[in-house]
Amino acid sequence: MAMQASEIEALIRAAFPDAVVEIKDLAGDGDHYAATVKSAAFRGKTRVQQHQMVYGALQGRMGGELHALALTTVATDI
């Protein structure tokens, strides 16, 4: 079963309350999304660490309910 963009956003916001989150459904099928996440929590982290943090926020749904996520992360000031 596919995830809704609002559910992806809610999971990310729960993990990063300060985040600015933008989700786009790339194929209109609820399986292929692009997400941009901007948060101060990413400061001092490598891009890989930032992405791992977001994948962690998705609580294991990547590869199952959520088939593909093109991810962009940005560290912001506090």
PDB file of N, CA, C and O in Angstrom:
ATOM      1  N   MET A   1       0.845  -1.185   0.000  1.00  0.00           N
ATOM      2  CA  MET A   1       0.000   0.000   0.000  1.00  0.00           C
ATOM      3  C   MET A   1       0.887   1.244   0.000  1.00  0.00           C
ATOM      4  O   MET A   1       1.866   1.311   0.743  1.00  0.00           O
ATOM      5  N   ALA A   2       0.554   2.198  -0.808  1.00  0.00           N
ATOM      6  CA  ALA A   2       1.330   3.432  -0.949  1.00  0.00           C
ATOM      7  C   ALA A   2       1.094   4.370   0.230  1.00  0.00           C
ATOM      8  O   ALA A   2       0.059   4.315   0.893  1.00  0.00           O
ATOM      9  N   MET A   3       2.080   5.230   0.474  1.00  0.00           N
ATOM     10  CA  MET A   3       1.963   6.244   1.523  1.00  0.00           C
ATOM     11  C   MET A   3       1.461   7.550   0.920  1.00  0.00           C
ATOM     12  O   MET A   3       1.731   7.858  -0.241  1.00  0.00           O
ATOM     13  N   GLN A   4       0.745   8.294   1.708  1.00  0.00           N
ATOM     14  CA  GLN A   4       0.304   9.622   1.315  1.00  0.00           C
ATOM     15  C   GLN A   4       1.413  10.625   1.658  1.00  0.00           C
ATOM     16  O   GLN A   4       2.153  10.435   2.623  1.00  0.00           O
ATOM     17  N   ALA A   5       1.518  11.687   0.863  1.00  0.00           N
ATOM     18  CA  ALA A   5       2.515  12.725   1.115  1.00  0.00           C
ATOM     19  C   ALA A   5       2.346  13.310   2.515  1.00  0.00           C
ATOM     20  O   ALA A   5       3.334  13.626   3.177  1.00  0.00           O
ATOM     21  N   SER A   6       1.119  13.454   2.962  1.00  0.00           N
ATOM     22  CA  SER A   6       0.865  14.024   4.289  1.00  0.00           C
ATOM     23  C   SER A   6       1.411  13.129   5.399  1.00  0.00           C
ATOM     24  O   SER A   6       1.844  13.626   6.439  1.00  0.00           O
ATOM     25  N   GLU A   7       1.394  11.828   5.186  1.00  0.00           N
ATOM     26  CA  GLU A   7       1.931  10.903   6.185  1.00  0.00           C
ATOM     27  C   GLU A   7       3.459  10.994   6.241  1.00  0.00           C
ATOM     28  O   GLU A   7       4.047  10.964   7.322  1.00  0.00           O
ATOM     29  N   ILE A   8       4.088  11.106   5.089  1.00  0.00           N
ATOM     30  CA  ILE A   8       5.540  11.266   5.037  1.00  0.00           C
ATOM     31  C   ILE A   8       5.926  12.555   5.765  1.00  0.00           C
ATOM     32  O   ILE A   8       6.843  12.569   6.587  1.00  0.00           O
ATOM     33  N   GLU A   9       5.219  13.621   5.451  1.00  0.00           N
ATOM     34  CA  GLU A   9       5.501  14.914   6.079  1.00  0.00           C
ATOM     35  C   GLU A   9       5.303  14.845   7.590  1.00  0.00           C
ATOM     36  O   GLU A   9       6.114  15.392   8.338  1.00  0.00           O
ATOM     37  N   ALA A  10       4.257  14.194   8.047  1.00  0.00           N
ATOM     38  CA  ALA A  10       3.977  14.093   9.483  1.00  0.00           C
ATOM     39  C   ALA A  10       5.091  13.337  10.209  1.00  0.00           C
ATOM     40  O   ALA A  10       5.494  13.739  11.300  1.00  0.00           O
ATOM     41  N   LEU A  11       5.587  12.261   9.626  1.00  0.00           N
ATOM     42  CA  LEU A  11       6.666  11.496  10.247  1.00  0.00           C
ATOM     43  C   LEU A  11       7.943  12.326  10.342  1.00  0.00           C
ATOM     44  O   LEU A  11       8.637  12.300  11.358  1.00  0.00           O
ATOM     45  N   ILE A  12       8.243  13.058   9.281  1.00  0.00           N
ATOM     46  CA  ILE A  12       9.442  13.897   9.280  1.00  0.00           C
ATOM     47  C   ILE A  12       9.302  15.028  10.289  1.00  0.00           C
ATOM     48  O   ILE A  12      10.242  15.317  11.031  1.00  0.00           O
ATOM     49  N   ARG A  13       8.135  15.671  10.324  1.00  0.00           N
ATOM     50  CA  ARG A  13       7.917  16.771  11.271  1.00  0.00           C
ATOM     51  C   ARG A  13       7.945  16.296  12.726  1.00  0.00           C
ATOM     52  O   ARG A  13       8.362  17.036  13.617  1.00  0.00           O
ATOM     53  N   ALA A  14       7.503  15.075  12.960  1.00  0.00           N
ATOM     54  CA  ALA A  14       7.540  14.532  14.321  1.00  0.00           C
ATOM     55  C   ALA A  14       8.985  14.382  14.795  1.00  0.00           C
ATOM     56  O   ALA A  14       9.282  14.594  15.970  1.00  0.00           O
ATOM     57  N   ALA A  15       9.871  14.018  13.886  1.00  0.00           N
ATOM     58  CA  ALA A  15      11.285  13.841  14.239  1.00  0.00           C
ATOM     59  C   ALA A  15      12.048  15.158  14.262  1.00  0.00           C
ATOM     60  O   ALA A  15      13.003  15.317  15.023  1.00  0.00           O
ATOM     61  N   PHE A  16      11.623  16.105  13.424  1.00  0.00           N
ATOM     62  CA  PHE A  16      12.301  17.402  13.282  1.00  0.00           C
ATOM     63  C   PHE A  16      11.266  18.517  13.364  1.00  0.00           C
ATOM     64  O   PHE A  16      10.846  19.042  12.333  1.00  0.00           O
ATOM     65  N   PRO A  17      10.848  18.889  14.578  1.00  0.00           N
ATOM     66  CA  PRO A  17       9.770  19.869  14.744  1.00  0.00           C
ATOM     67  C   PRO A  17      10.043  21.225  14.083  1.00  0.00           C
ATOM     68  O   PRO A  17       9.106  21.936  13.717  1.00  0.00           O
ATOM     69  N   ASP A  18      11.319  21.583  13.930  1.00  0.00           N
ATOM     70  CA  ASP A  18      11.652  22.881  13.329  1.00  0.00           C
ATOM     71  C   ASP A  18      11.715  22.826  11.801  1.00  0.00           C
ATOM     72  O   ASP A  18      11.915  23.852  11.151  1.00  0.00           O
ATOM     73  N   ALA A  19      11.547  21.654  11.238  1.00  0.00           N
ATOM     74  CA  ALA A  19      11.795  21.446   9.814  1.00  0.00           C
ATOM     75  C   ALA A  19      10.801  22.163   8.912  1.00  0.00           C
ATOM     76  O   ALA A  19       9.616  22.299   9.218  1.00  0.00           O
ATOM     77  N   VAL A  20      11.341  22.613   7.793  1.00  0.00           N
ATOM     78  CA  VAL A  20      10.528  23.044   6.659  1.00  0.00           C
ATOM     79  C   VAL A  20      10.557  21.861   5.706  1.00  0.00           C
ATOM     80  O   VAL A  20      11.626  21.455   5.251  1.00  0.00           O
ATOM     81  N   VAL A  21       9.399  21.309   5.405  1.00  0.00           N
ATOM     82  CA  VAL A  21       9.307  20.081   4.621  1.00  0.00           C
ATOM     83  C   VAL A  21       8.474  20.332   3.373  1.00  0.00           C
ATOM     84  O   VAL A  21       7.381  20.893   3.441  1.00  0.00           O
ATOM     85  N   GLU A  22       9.006  19.909   2.238  1.00  0.00           N
ATOM     86  CA  GLU A  22       8.263  19.981   0.981  1.00  0.00           C
ATOM     87  C   GLU A  22       8.278  18.591   0.358  1.00  0.00           C
ATOM     88  O   GLU A  22       9.342  18.011   0.145  1.00  0.00           O
ATOM     89  N   ILE A  23       7.102  18.064   0.070  1.00  0.00           N
ATOM     90  CA  ILE A  23       6.969  16.734  -0.526  1.00  0.00           C
ATOM     91  C   ILE A  23       6.293  16.874  -1.881  1.00  0.00           C
ATOM     92  O   ILE A  23       5.289  17.573  -2.015  1.00  0.00           O
ATOM     93  N   LYS A  24       6.851  16.204  -2.887  1.00  0.00           N
ATOM     94  CA  LYS A  24       6.258  16.181  -4.226  1.00  0.00           C
ATOM     95  C   LYS A  24       6.060  14.741  -4.656  1.00  0.00           C
ATOM     96  O   LYS A  24       6.962  13.915  -4.513  1.00  0.00           O
ATOM     97  N   ASP A  25       4.884  14.437  -5.183  1.00  0.00           N
ATOM     98  CA  ASP A  25       4.611  13.116  -5.752  1.00  0.00           C
ATOM     99  C   ASP A  25       5.108  13.148  -7.193  1.00  0.00           C
ATOM    100  O   ASP A  25       4.502  13.807  -8.038  1.00  0.00           O
ATOM    101  N   LEU A  26       6.186  12.454  -7.483  1.00  0.00           N
ATOM    102  CA  LEU A  26       6.853  12.556  -8.778  1.00  0.00           C
ATOM    103  C   LEU A  26       6.102  11.872  -9.913  1.00  0.00           C
ATOM    104  O   LEU A  26       6.156  12.326 -11.056  1.00  0.00           O
ATOM    105  N   ALA A  27       5.399  10.777  -9.603  1.00  0.00           N
ATOM    106  CA  ALA A  27       4.758  10.005 -10.662  1.00  0.00           C
ATOM    107  C   ALA A  27       3.238   9.980 -10.546  1.00  0.00           C
ATOM    108  O   ALA A  27       2.556   9.412 -11.399  1.00  0.00           O
ATOM    109  N   GLY A  28       2.710  10.591  -9.497  1.00  0.00           N
ATOM    110  CA  GLY A  28       1.263  10.580  -9.301  1.00  0.00           C
ATOM    111  C   GLY A  28       0.725   9.243  -8.838  1.00  0.00           C
ATOM    112  O   GLY A  28      -0.483   9.010  -8.867  1.00  0.00           O
ATOM    113  N   ASP A  29       1.631   8.349  -8.403  1.00  0.00           N
ATOM    114  CA  ASP A  29       1.214   7.002  -8.013  1.00  0.00           C
ATOM    115  C   ASP A  29       1.301   6.735  -6.512  1.00  0.00           C
ATOM    116  O   ASP A  29       0.972   5.640  -6.055  1.00  0.00           O
ATOM    117  N   GLY A  30       1.744   7.734  -5.742  1.00  0.00           N
ATOM    118  CA  GLY A  30       1.864   7.550  -4.302  1.00  0.00           C
ATOM    119  C   GLY A  30       3.027   6.668  -3.898  1.00  0.00           C
ATOM    120  O   GLY A  30       3.131   6.290  -2.731  1.00  0.00           O
ATOM    121  N   ASP A  31       3.907   6.329  -4.830  1.00  0.00           N
ATOM    122  CA  ASP A  31       5.060   5.479  -4.540  1.00  0.00           C
ATOM    123  C   ASP A  31       6.397   6.168  -4.776  1.00  0.00           C
ATOM    124  O   ASP A  31       7.423   5.733  -4.252  1.00  0.00           O
ATOM    125  N   HIS A  32       6.389   7.234  -5.557  1.00  0.00           N
ATOM    126  CA  HIS A  32       7.632   7.906  -5.940  1.00  0.00           C
ATOM    127  C   HIS A  32       7.553   9.384  -5.554  1.00  0.00           C
ATOM    128  O   HIS A  32       6.834  10.171  -6.170  1.00  0.00           O
ATOM    129  N   TYR A  33       8.313   9.730  -4.520  1.00  0.00           N
ATOM    130  CA  TYR A  33       8.263  11.089  -3.988  1.00  0.00           C
ATOM    131  C   TYR A  33       9.634  11.747  -4.023  1.00  0.00           C
ATOM    132  O   TYR A  33      10.664  11.075  -4.093  1.00  0.00           O
ATOM    133  N   ALA A  34       9.626  13.058  -3.974  1.00  0.00           N
ATOM    134  CA  ALA A  34      10.817  13.858  -3.720  1.00  0.00           C
ATOM    135  C   ALA A  34      10.519  14.668  -2.467  1.00  0.00           C
ATOM    136  O   ALA A  34       9.425  15.211  -2.312  1.00  0.00           O
ATOM    137  N   ALA A  35      11.494  14.745  -1.582  1.00  0.00           N
ATOM    138  CA  ALA A  35      11.326  15.509  -0.347  1.00  0.00           C
ATOM    139  C   ALA A  35      12.519  16.428  -0.151  1.00  0.00           C
ATOM    140  O   ALA A  35      13.671  16.039  -0.339  1.00  0.00           O
ATOM    141  N   THR A  36      12.207  17.662   0.235  1.00  0.00           N
ATOM    142  CA  THR A  36      13.230  18.604   0.670  1.00  0.00           C
ATOM    143  C   THR A  36      12.962  18.880   2.142  1.00  0.00           C
ATOM    144  O   THR A  36      11.856  19.262   2.525  1.00  0.00           O
ATOM    145  N   VAL A  37      13.987  18.680   2.957  1.00  0.00           N
ATOM    146  CA  VAL A  37      13.846  18.858   4.399  1.00  0.00           C
ATOM    147  C   VAL A  37      14.941  19.820   4.863  1.00  0.00           C
ATOM    148  O   VAL A  37      16.131  19.565   4.682  1.00  0.00           O
ATOM    149  N   LYS A  38      14.513  20.922   5.461  1.00  0.00           N
ATOM    150  CA  LYS A  38      15.447  21.915   5.997  1.00  0.00           C
ATOM    151  C   LYS A  38      15.286  21.949   7.508  1.00  0.00           C
ATOM    152  O   LYS A  38      14.188  22.161   8.023  1.00  0.00           O
ATOM    153  N   SER A  39      16.415  21.734   8.228  1.00  0.00           N
ATOM    154  CA  SER A  39      16.338  21.688   9.679  1.00  0.00           C
ATOM    155  C   SER A  39      17.689  22.036  10.308  1.00  0.00           C
ATOM    156  O   SER A  39      18.746  21.735   9.752  1.00  0.00           O
ATOM    157  N   ALA A  40      17.633  22.665  11.458  1.00  0.00           N
ATOM    158  CA  ALA A  40      18.845  22.948  12.218  1.00  0.00           C
ATOM    159  C   ALA A  40      19.466  21.663  12.763  1.00  0.00           C
ATOM    160  O   ALA A  40      20.654  21.644  13.088  1.00  0.00           O
ATOM    161  N   ALA A  41      18.691  20.606  12.865  1.00  0.00           N
ATOM    162  CA  ALA A  41      19.199  19.322  13.367  1.00  0.00           C
ATOM    163  C   ALA A  41      20.300  18.755  12.472  1.00  0.00           C
ATOM    164  O   ALA A  41      21.076  17.905  12.907  1.00  0.00           O
ATOM    165  N   PHE A  42      20.371  19.216  11.242  1.00  0.00           N
ATOM    166  CA  PHE A  42      21.366  18.709  10.295  1.00  0.00           C
ATOM    167  C   PHE A  42      22.716  19.413  10.406  1.00  0.00           C
ATOM    168  O   PHE A  42      23.693  18.985   9.792  1.00  0.00           O
ATOM    169  N   ARG A  43      22.774  20.485  11.183  1.00  0.00           N
ATOM    170  CA  ARG A  43      24.038  21.236  11.305  1.00  0.00           C
ATOM    171  C   ARG A  43      25.153  20.340  11.816  1.00  0.00           C
ATOM    172  O   ARG A  43      24.982  19.601  12.785  1.00  0.00           O
ATOM    173  N   GLY A  44      26.303  20.418  11.145  1.00  0.00           N
ATOM    174  CA  GLY A  44      27.465  19.645  11.543  1.00  0.00           C
ATOM    175  C   GLY A  44      27.449  18.196  11.099  1.00  0.00           C
ATOM    176  O   GLY A  44      28.384  17.448  11.386  1.00  0.00           O
ATOM    177  N   LYS A  45      26.398  17.791  10.403  1.00  0.00           N
ATOM    178  CA  LYS A  45      26.269  16.416   9.927  1.00  0.00           C
ATOM    179  C   LYS A  45      26.624  16.346   8.441  1.00  0.00           C
ATOM    180  O   LYS A  45      26.410  17.301   7.695  1.00  0.00           O
ATOM    181  N   THR A  46      27.169  15.205   8.024  1.00  0.00           N
ATOM    182  CA  THR A  46      27.425  14.998   6.601  1.00  0.00           C
ATOM    183  C   THR A  46      26.092  14.775   5.897  1.00  0.00           C
ATOM    184  O   THR A  46      25.075  14.506   6.535  1.00  0.00           O
ATOM    185  N   ARG A  47      26.113  14.890   4.590  1.00  0.00           N
ATOM    186  CA  ARG A  47      24.887  14.667   3.816  1.00  0.00           C
ATOM    187  C   ARG A  47      24.354  13.251   4.064  1.00  0.00           C
ATOM    188  O   ARG A  47      23.146  13.056   4.198  1.00  0.00           O
ATOM    189  N   VAL A  48      25.253  12.269   4.126  1.00  0.00           N
ATOM    190  CA  VAL A  48      24.834  10.892   4.390  1.00  0.00           C
ATOM    191  C   VAL A  48      24.167  10.786   5.754  1.00  0.00           C
ATOM    192  O   VAL A  48      23.125  10.144   5.883  1.00  0.00           O
ATOM    193  N   GLN A  49      24.748  11.403   6.767  1.00  0.00           N
ATOM    194  CA  GLN A  49      24.152  11.380   8.103  1.00  0.00           C
ATOM    195  C   GLN A  49      22.783  12.057   8.112  1.00  0.00           C
ATOM    196  O   GLN A  49      21.856  11.573   8.761  1.00  0.00           O
ATOM    197  N   GLN A  50      22.655  13.171   7.396  1.00  0.00           N
ATOM    198  CA  GLN A  50      21.370  13.869   7.303  1.00  0.00           C
ATOM    199  C   GLN A  50      20.315  12.957   6.697  1.00  0.00           C
ATOM    200  O   GLN A  50      19.196  12.867   7.204  1.00  0.00           O
ATOM    201  N   HIS A  51      20.671  12.286   5.618  1.00  0.00           N
ATOM    202  CA  HIS A  51      19.715  11.392   4.950  1.00  0.00           C
ATOM    203  C   HIS A  51      19.356  10.220   5.860  1.00  0.00           C
ATOM    204  O   HIS A  51      18.197   9.810   5.915  1.00  0.00           O
ATOM    205  N   GLN A  52      20.338   9.682   6.568  1.00  0.00           N
ATOM    206  CA  GLN A  52      20.061   8.599   7.507  1.00  0.00           C
ATOM    207  C   GLN A  52      19.092   9.048   8.591  1.00  0.00           C
ATOM    208  O   GLN A  52      18.234   8.274   9.018  1.00  0.00           O
ATOM    209  N   MET A  53      19.221  10.285   9.035  1.00  0.00           N
ATOM    210  CA  MET A  53      18.310  10.818  10.045  1.00  0.00           C
ATOM    211  C   MET A  53      16.875  10.854   9.517  1.00  0.00           C
ATOM    212  O   MET A  53      15.936  10.495  10.227  1.00  0.00           O
ATOM    213  N   VAL A  54      16.716  11.286   8.270  1.00  0.00           N
ATOM    214  CA  VAL A  54      15.372  11.348   7.680  1.00  0.00           C
ATOM    215  C   VAL A  54      14.821   9.932   7.487  1.00  0.00           C
ATOM    216  O   VAL A  54      13.659   9.671   7.798  1.00  0.00           O
ATOM    217  N   TYR A  55      15.650   9.021   6.975  1.00  0.00           N
ATOM    218  CA  TYR A  55      15.189   7.641   6.802  1.00  0.00           C
ATOM    219  C   TYR A  55      14.787   7.040   8.141  1.00  0.00           C
ATOM    220  O   TYR A  55      13.825   6.276   8.214  1.00  0.00           O
ATOM    221  N   GLY A  56      15.512   7.378   9.195  1.00  0.00           N
ATOM    222  CA  GLY A  56      15.141   6.923  10.530  1.00  0.00           C
ATOM    223  C   GLY A  56      13.784   7.446  10.953  1.00  0.00           C
ATOM    224  O   GLY A  56      13.006   6.737  11.592  1.00  0.00           O
ATOM    225  N   ALA A  57      13.503   8.683  10.596  1.00  0.00           N
ATOM    226  CA  ALA A  57      12.208   9.290  10.927  1.00  0.00           C
ATOM    227  C   ALA A  57      11.056   8.564  10.228  1.00  0.00           C
ATOM    228  O   ALA A  57       9.920   8.597  10.701  1.00  0.00           O
ATOM    229  N   LEU A  58      11.349   7.916   9.114  1.00  0.00           N
ATOM    230  CA  LEU A  58      10.311   7.206   8.355  1.00  0.00           C
ATOM    231  C   LEU A  58      10.018   5.826   8.933  1.00  0.00           C
ATOM    232  O   LEU A  58       9.180   5.093   8.407  1.00  0.00           O
ATOM    233  N   GLN A  59      10.698   5.479  10.000  1.00  0.00           N
ATOM    234  CA  GLN A  59      10.393   4.291  10.811  1.00  0.00           C
ATOM    235  C   GLN A  59      10.286   3.006  10.000  1.00  0.00           C
ATOM    236  O   GLN A  59       9.331   2.247  10.164  1.00  0.00           O
ATOM    237  N   GLY A  60      11.257   2.759   9.129  1.00  0.00           N
ATOM    238  CA  GLY A  60      11.306   1.505   8.393  1.00  0.00           C
ATOM    239  C   GLY A  60      10.362   1.384   7.210  1.00  0.00           C
ATOM    240  O   GLY A  60      10.222   0.300   6.643  1.00  0.00           O
ATOM    241  N   ARG A  61       9.717   2.466   6.830  1.00  0.00           N
ATOM    242  CA  ARG A  61       8.756   2.386   5.725  1.00  0.00           C
ATOM    243  C   ARG A  61       9.413   2.436   4.338  1.00  0.00           C
ATOM    244  O   ARG A  61       8.792   2.072   3.340  1.00  0.00           O
ATOM    245  N   MET A  62      10.683   2.894   4.284  1.00  0.00           N
ATOM    246  CA  MET A  62      11.390   2.928   3.002  1.00  0.00           C
ATOM    247  C   MET A  62      11.544   1.502   2.477  1.00  0.00           C
ATOM    248  O   MET A  62      11.912   0.588   3.214  1.00  0.00           O
ATOM    249  N   GLY A  63      11.255   1.335   1.194  1.00  0.00           N
ATOM    250  CA  GLY A  63      11.376   0.015   0.577  1.00  0.00           C
ATOM    251  C   GLY A  63      10.137  -0.843   0.758  1.00  0.00           C
ATOM    252  O   GLY A  63      10.017  -1.896   0.133  1.00  0.00           O
ATOM    253  N   GLY A  64       9.225  -0.411   1.598  1.00  0.00           N
ATOM    254  CA  GLY A  64       7.969  -1.131   1.804  1.00  0.00           C
ATOM    255  C   GLY A  64       6.815  -0.269   1.341  1.00  0.00           C
ATOM    256  O   GLY A  64       6.481  -0.232   0.157  1.00  0.00           O
ATOM    257  N   GLU A  65       6.209   0.425   2.295  1.00  0.00           N
ATOM    258  CA  GLU A  65       5.106   1.332   1.959  1.00  0.00           C
ATOM    259  C   GLU A  65       5.565   2.467   1.054  1.00  0.00           C
ATOM    260  O   GLU A  65       4.806   2.955   0.216  1.00  0.00           O
ATOM    261  N   LEU A  66       6.804   2.876   1.231  1.00  0.00           N
ATOM    262  CA  LEU A  66       7.358   3.982   0.456  1.00  0.00           C
ATOM    263  C   LEU A  66       8.432   3.413  -0.463  1.00  0.00           C
ATOM    264  O   LEU A  66       9.510   3.029  -0.011  1.00  0.00           O
ATOM    265  N   HIS A  67       8.130   3.364  -1.743  1.00  0.00           N
ATOM    266  CA  HIS A  67       9.008   2.710  -2.710  1.00  0.00           C
ATOM    267  C   HIS A  67      10.249   3.534  -3.032  1.00  0.00           C
ATOM    268  O   HIS A  67      11.357   2.998  -3.038  1.00  0.00           O
ATOM    269  N   ALA A  68      10.084   4.832  -3.300  1.00  0.00           N
ATOM    270  CA  ALA A  68      11.218   5.664  -3.707  1.00  0.00           C
ATOM    271  C   ALA A  68      11.069   7.077  -3.156  1.00  0.00           C
ATOM    272  O   ALA A  68       9.989   7.668  -3.184  1.00  0.00           O
ATOM    273  N   LEU A  69      12.188   7.601  -2.652  1.00  0.00           N
ATOM    274  CA  LEU A  69      12.202   8.956  -2.120  1.00  0.00           C
ATOM    275  C   LEU A  69      13.497   9.638  -2.541  1.00  0.00           C
ATOM    276  O   LEU A  69      14.579   9.268  -2.084  1.00  0.00           O
ATOM    277  N   ALA A  70      13.382  10.632  -3.413  1.00  0.00           N
ATOM    278  CA  ALA A  70      14.526  11.470  -3.781  1.00  0.00           C
ATOM    279  C   ALA A  70      14.631  12.526  -2.698  1.00  0.00           C
ATOM    280  O   ALA A  70      13.722  13.339  -2.526  1.00  0.00           O
ATOM    281  N   LEU A  71      15.730  12.519  -1.971  1.00  0.00           N
ATOM    282  CA  LEU A  71      15.846  13.327  -0.762  1.00  0.00           C
ATOM    283  C   LEU A  71      16.879  14.429  -0.896  1.00  0.00           C
ATOM    284  O   LEU A  71      18.005  14.195  -1.336  1.00  0.00           O
ATOM    285  N   THR A  72      16.481  15.635  -0.512  1.00  0.00           N
ATOM    286  CA  THR A  72      17.388  16.772  -0.410  1.00  0.00           C
ATOM    287  C   THR A  72      17.294  17.293   1.010  1.00  0.00           C
ATOM    288  O   THR A  72      16.201  17.569   1.505  1.00  0.00           O
ATOM    289  N   THR A  73      18.443  17.430   1.669  1.00  0.00           N
ATOM    290  CA  THR A  73      18.442  17.966   3.022  1.00  0.00           C
ATOM    291  C   THR A  73      19.292  19.222   3.065  1.00  0.00           C
ATOM    292  O   THR A  73      20.277  19.356   2.339  1.00  0.00           O
ATOM    293  N   VAL A  74      18.888  20.142   3.936  1.00  0.00           N
ATOM    294  CA  VAL A  74      19.585  21.419   4.083  1.00  0.00           C
ATOM    295  C   VAL A  74      19.695  21.732   5.576  1.00  0.00           C
ATOM    296  O   VAL A  74      18.700  21.704   6.300  1.00  0.00           O
ATOM    297  N   ALA A  75      20.912  22.029   6.025  1.00  0.00           N
ATOM    298  CA  ALA A  75      21.109  22.442   7.410  1.00  0.00           C
ATOM    299  C   ALA A  75      20.817  23.938   7.507  1.00  0.00           C
ATOM    300  O   ALA A  75      21.334  24.735   6.725  1.00  0.00           O
ATOM    301  N   THR A  76      19.987  24.303   8.471  1.00  0.00           N
ATOM    302  CA  THR A  76      19.633  25.708   8.659  1.00  0.00           C
ATOM    303  C   THR A  76      20.225  26.212   9.970  1.00  0.00           C
ATOM    304  O   THR A  76      20.683  25.427  10.801  1.00  0.00           O
ATOM    305  N   ASP A  77      20.209  27.515  10.142  1.00  0.00           N
ATOM    306  CA  ASP A  77      20.639  28.114  11.408  1.00  0.00           C
ATOM    307  C   ASP A  77      19.564  27.870  12.451  1.00  0.00           C
ATOM    308  O   ASP A  77      18.395  27.657  12.131  1.00  0.00           O
ATOM    309  N   ILE A  78      19.985  27.907  13.688  1.00  0.00           N
ATOM    310  CA  ILE A  78      19.036  27.683  14.799  1.00  0.00           C
ATOM    311  C   ILE A  78      18.134  28.879  14.948  1.00  0.00           C
ATOM    312  O   ILE A  78      17.267  28.893  15.822  1.00  0.00           O
TER     313      ILE A  78
END
